[in-house]
Amino acid sequence: MATSGYSQVRAPGEGASRWMRLRVAMMGGLLLLGLALAFGRAVQLQVVQAARLGLMATDQSQREMDIAARRGEILDRRGVSLASSVEVDSLWVDPSQLGDPRRAAMDLARALHLDASELITRFERAHRFAWVKRQVTPQELSVAQALGVPGLGITKEPKRFYPQKELAAQVLGVVGKDGVGLEGLELAFEDELSGTGSKVEGIRDARGRNVLLDGAPATRAREGANVTLTLDRTLQYTAEKVLDHAVAESEAITGMVVALDPRTGEVLALAHVPRFNPNSAGGVPPSVLRDRAALDVFEPGSTFKAFVAAGALENAAVRIDERFFCENGAWEVGKHVIHDTHSHGWLTLGQILQVSSNICMAKVAQRLGREGMVHTAQRFGFGERAGLALPGEGKGSVPYPREEIALATQSFGQGVSATAVQVAAAFGALANGGVLMRPYIVSRVTDADGVVLLENQPTAVRRVVSERTAHTVVSMLEGVVEKEGTGSRAHMDEYRVAGKTGTAQKPDTLARGYTDRHIASFIGMVPAEAPRLVVLVVIDEPKTDVFGGLVAAPAFKEIAAAALPGLGVAASRGPNVARRTSEAPKTLPMTPPVQVKGEPSPGETLTERLPPGAVAVPDVQGRVGREAVARLLSLALEPRLLGSGRVVAQSPAPGARVAKGARVTLEMSTAAGD
């Protein structure tokens, strides 16, 4: 039996073809998927995240860099720099480039004498920038670079530099690492001195270095203003050296000197001991950094008697020839006993000041009365800030003396408080014919282009006492420095001196009484017939002697002797003194005279008798600098030198009549033969 049917036959290669088509389809699908993903990612990057990514790219390649302003200079009255700014190197690191931050921190700390743990913490917390050490020395920079630390960078920063070192350090103050004033004038005039920083665009190169696109901005555009002081560098130096010696010799803890011109209120010197170098002020105690003469108050002691005497005379509470019984050295006031250092009987007001009797001055205060005492002190400027424009300036206090003993102790300067500047300014009022001048230490502030932003002028605060009263008290104070007075060690052979000693017990703030520690002081004016200088010397806690006449008066004498020739003040004693004093004005000007007729210099023909206080400018052309300066200073003129060598031109011209103290500009040139 036969069977029938089909047998399915597959063409050769048909299976392989189908598999190929499947693979092509799969690859095509994957390709399309990849293209779709790429397109989506492109849309995401180019559209959705375009703004964010653009900022990231800019941040990686471009930088807006802060350029610090150059801090302005502080100058003395003759333009000598006391504080300036210099560019120094500072080290920083990019922690993201450090392979081993801990190792790098330890190496840098060892080389630069830093705290390793602090540096490690700083590197670990920062992402792209961390300070290593700011304002390094060239030696430190070389050592750090030799380590080969990756990501180590160098930047320039302004650093404050004090070329005169310790000179007037407390007055100038200090600045921090960030260039911000912390004390003194650096703090008081921070806004003016600091200038204006700027921001500039730059890019980061392949090595991570910042490069400016348009170059650095002009330095002048970001400079701070310059501050010119009334301080005289030479007198300041003398005051500090003399004070150093006085404090060391008396074994005291601190000391202060204030020197000012009573006619104008200009502070010529403000010295402190102990001193410090503001170029390396790290670790200096805050008490040493302070300008204590302007900020801290103390009880002035017997120097206050001069003001009580002036108030009593002005209010007609006493007569010049009236005599007071000084109780032979001890006087009971209520439950208290007031003592004098020596036993005295009947004394006039002038003699009371001369021997500094506490008992008799307390009796003068009784005549003046409580209201009169407070009113007198306030008129002389006590209880109000002197106005030096320093932050934290002290104003002292004049409590109302409700009890009889309080009135008595205030009469000899215990129970009232004041700053050293206040005491000097008040004494200056007596020297200035009874007119109190506002003390000031900043003459002017000028910007980088020379535009005057601030200028102080002599300012009369008020008339404190009459001219007659002031001259009477000054005459009495001359007796203090004579042989019989407590301030005989301030006596000068060449000049007449009027002054007052002071010895005050320091108060005990806890027990509300007084300690066995003292403040010794002396304040004087010179020359007494026409005062040009007031100097206050304060010695805190002397141990060898406690009396101002013994430890402070000699310092006054030494400072005055060095200062007066430089001020061009003629001697009070010697030949022709009578003629000079008879021509001297009876009243002192409240402001310095300018552009008035003067008198010819020695050796010139006298063609016109001119008012006192004025001179003719001498011809110093052709002279070397030191000779020209000496000639001008001898006539009380202020030289200003431009260049070096011999004088080739001067302004004002020779023969011009100007006031004493006027500035004479000298143009110098080495081509003139020096």
Stockholm file with secondary structure:
# STOCKHOLM 1.0

chainA/1-674         MATSGYSQVRAPGEGASRWMRLRVAMMGGLLLLGLALAFGRAVQLQVVQAARLGLMATDQSQREMDIAARRGEILDRRGVSLASSVEVDSLWVDPSQLGDPRRAAMDLARALHLDASELITRFERAHRFAWVKRQVTPQELSVAQALGVPGLGITKEPKRFYPQKELAAQVLGVVGKDGVGLEGLELAFEDELSGTGSKVEGIRDARGRNVLLDGAPATRAREGANVTLTLDRTLQYTAEKVLDHAVAESEAITGMVVALDPRTGEVLALAHVPRFNPNSAGGVPPSVLRDRAALDVFEPGSTFKAFVAAGALENAAVRIDERFFCENGAWEVGKHVIHDTHSHGWLTLGQILQVSSNICMAKVAQRLGREGMVHTAQRFGFGERAGLALPGEGKGSVPYPREEIALATQSFGQGVSATAVQVAAAFGALANGGVLMRPYIVSRVTDADGVVLLENQPTAVRRVVSERTAHTVVSMLEGVVEKEGTGSRAHMDEYRVAGKTGTAQKPDTLARGYTDRHIASFIGMVPAEAPRLVVLVVIDEPKTDVFGGLVAAPAFKEIAAAALPGLGVAASRGPNVARRTSEAPKTLPMTPPVQVKGEPSPGETLTERLPPGAVAVPDVQGRVGREAVARLLSLALEPRLLGSGRVVAQSPAPGARVAKGARVTLEMSTAAGD
#=GR chainA/1-674 SS CCCCCCCCCCCTTHHHHHHHHHHHHHHHHHHHHHHHHHHHHHHIIIIISHHHHHHHHHHHHEEEEEECCCCCCEECTTSCEEEEEEEEEEEEECGGGCSSHHHHHHHHHHHHTCCHHHHHHHHHHCSSCEEEEEEECHHHHHHHHHTTCTTEEEEEEEEEECTTTTTTHHHHCCBCTTSCBCSHHHHHTHHHHHCCCEEEEEEECTTSCEEESSCCCCTGGGCCCEEEESCCHHHHHHHHHHHHHHHHHHTCSEEEEEEECTTTCBEEEEEEESCCCGGGCTTCCHHHHSCHHHHCCBCCGGGGHHHHHHHHHHTTSSCTTCEEECGGGEEEETTEEEECSSCCCEEEHHHHHHHTCHHHHHHHHHHHCHHHHHHHHHHTTTTSCCCCCCTTCCCCBCCCCCSHHHHHHHHTTSSCBBCHHHHHHHHHHHHTTTEEECCBSEEEEECTTCCEEEECCCCEEEECSCHHHHHHHHHHHHGGGSTTSTTGGGCCSSSCCEEEEEEEEEEETTTTEEEEEEEEEEEEEESTTSCCEEEEEEEESCSSCCCHHHHTHHHHHHHHHHHHHHTTCCCSSSTTHHHHHHHSCSSCCSSCCCSCCCBCCTTSCCCSCCCTTEEECCCCTTSBHHHHHHHHHHTTCEEEEESSSEEEEEESCTTCEEETTCEEEEEEEGGGCC
#=GC SS_cons         CCCCCCCCCCCTTHHHHHHHHHHHHHHHHHHHHHHHHHHHHHHIIIIISHHHHHHHHHHHHEEEEEECCCCCCEECTTSCEEEEEEEEEEEEECGGGCSSHHHHHHHHHHHHTCCHHHHHHHHHHCSSCEEEEEEECHHHHHHHHHTTCTTEEEEEEEEEECTTTTTTHHHHCCBCTTSCBCSHHHHHTHHHHHCCCEEEEEEECTTSCEEESSCCCCTGGGCCCEEEESCCHHHHHHHHHHHHHHHHHHTCSEEEEEEECTTTCBEEEEEEESCCCGGGCTTCCHHHHSCHHHHCCBCCGGGGHHHHHHHHHHTTSSCTTCEEECGGGEEEETTEEEECSSCCCEEEHHHHHHHTCHHHHHHHHHHHCHHHHHHHHHHTTTTSCCCCCCTTCCCCBCCCCCSHHHHHHHHTTSSCBBCHHHHHHHHHHHHTTTEEECCBSEEEEECTTCCEEEECCCCEEEECSCHHHHHHHHHHHHGGGSTTSTTGGGCCSSSCCEEEEEEEEEEETTTTEEEEEEEEEEEEEESTTSCCEEEEEEEESCSSCCCHHHHTHHHHHHHHHHHHHHTTCCCSSSTTHHHHHHHSCSSCCSSCCCSCCCBCCTTSCCCSCCCTTEEECCCCTTSBHHHHHHHHHHTTCEEEEESSSEEEEEESCTTCEEETTCEEEEEEEGGGCC
//
